[in-house]
Amino acid sequence: MKNKLNILLLTSFLLAVAIYFWASALHSKQVGDIPFDLSVDNSEFVVCDEEYIVQYYSAGTYYKGGEKAIKTELRELITQLNFEKSGIITFRFVVNCNNQIGRFRTKMVNENLKPTSFRYSNIKQMQETIKNLKDWHAGKWNNQPLDTYYNLSFKIQNGKITDIF
């Protein structure tokens, strides 16, 4: 009886240790994290807490006026750019606790959701236009502003931007 109890306790302990390390690994490296990269990021853009950047939807990060205001401010970009194919371009970036944006990363897929690429000059112009959006509001937790990730996606059809979401 004592042997069975010892085996049960040892098994429980090992299981608890495994769960702890698994949970630690999940917490420390989230899919989509954007670590600072000197080769592409502006060193003047700083986050308030490098270890704690959350998703925008869990913290209430927003742009003043919402999606409608973003579309209105990007209207010129929408009508100006021409693309060689259809697909979706997603910009993922950080809105820091001071309402500034930076650390841009881009993902591009074709209409079949397969990875693709678009003309670099168009991507650069889109990113610079997004950087000019100035009414970001950082998310909050316990009434304290914090750093959050944000996504803006552009749907391209027949060479033109048809939607921003």
N, C-alpha and C positions, 0 to 999 in steps of 0.2 A: 504494500500500500504506500509506503514511504517512497519507494522508487518511482511509482507512477506519479506521485505528487511532484517529485523533483523534476521529472521529465516534463510534466505539464508547466511548471514554473519556468523552466529553461526555455521551452518552446514559446511561451508567452513573452518572455524577455526578448528573445531573438526577433520575434514578430514585431514587438514594439520598437526595437532598434531599427529594423528594416523600414517600418512606416515613418519613423522620424527622419531618416536619411532621404527617403523618397519625397517626403513633404518639403524638406529643406531644398532639395534639388529643384522641385517645381517652383518654389518661391523665389529662388535666386536667379533663375534664367527663364523668363517668360518668352514664349514665341512672340516675335515682333518687337522685342526690346531694341532700342536704338542707342547703342553705346557711342560715346564721342569718338570720332574718327578725324584726326588732324588733316588727312588728305582731302576730305570733302566738307567738313563742318567749319563754321565760323567760330574761332576761339573766343570771340567776344560774347557769344550766346552761352549763358550758363544756366544750369538748372539749380533749383534750391536744394534738392535732395537727390543726389545721384542714385541712391539705393531705393528710392520710392517714387516711381513714376507710374501713375495708374491710367487706366483706360478712361477716355472722356465721358462715356455713358455712365460710369459709376461715380463720377464726381461732379457732373453738371457743367462741364466746360462748354462754352457756347460762343457764337459770334453774334454781336448785337444786331438784331433784326433777323437772325436765323438764316436758314438756307436761302430765303428770298433775297435778303440783303447781299449775300455772297454772290448769287447769280446776277443781281443788278450791277454790282461792282466789277464783275468779271465779264459783263456783256460785250465790251469791245474785244476782249480776247476771244470770246466765242465766235464772233463774226469775222475776225481777222485771220485766224489760223486755218491752214489747209493741211490735211493729213493724207498720206498715200494709201491708207487702208483703214479698216474699221477695227474697233476693239474698245478696251477700257484702260485708262491710265489712272492709277491711284497714287496719290501723294500721301505719305504718312510722315507726320512731324510731331514735334513736342511743343505744347503751349506751356511755358514755364509759369511759376507763381507770380511773376511780374507782368503777365499778359503779353509776353513776347513769344515769337515763334522761331523755331530753328530745327536743326538736325533732320533735314529733309531726306527721305528715302522714296524711291519710285519703283512701282511694279507695273508692268505692262502685259496685257494679255490680248489675244485676238478674239474674234467673235465666237470661237470655239473654246475659249478660256485656256488656251495654250500660251505659254510664254512667248513673247514677241518683243520687238523694239520699234520705236518710232524715231523720226528725225530728231537728232540731239538739239538742234536750234529751237524746235517747237517745245521740247521738254524744258529746256532752259528758260524760255520765255514764259511758259506756264508757271514755273517755279518762282520766277522773279515777280510775276503778277500776284501770286498768292502771298509772297513776302510783303507786298504792299498793302495787304488787308490789315488794318490797324485797330479794329474794334473787338479783339479777342478778350474773353473773360475767363480767367483760370477757374478750374473747379475748386471746390472747397470741401474740407472735412473738418467737423467741429468748428466751423466758422473760420478756419485758417486756409488761405489759398495754397494750392499744391500744384506740382507739375503733372501734366497729363499728356497722353498721346491723342492725336486727332487724325482723321482720314478725310481726304477729299478725293472723290472719284469723278472722272470725266468720261462720259460715254461718247464714242466716236462712231458715226455712221456716214457712209458715203463721203468721207473726207472732212466732215464737219463735226464740231462738238454739238451734240443734241441734248445732253442732260448733264447736270452736275448734282452729285448726291454724296 
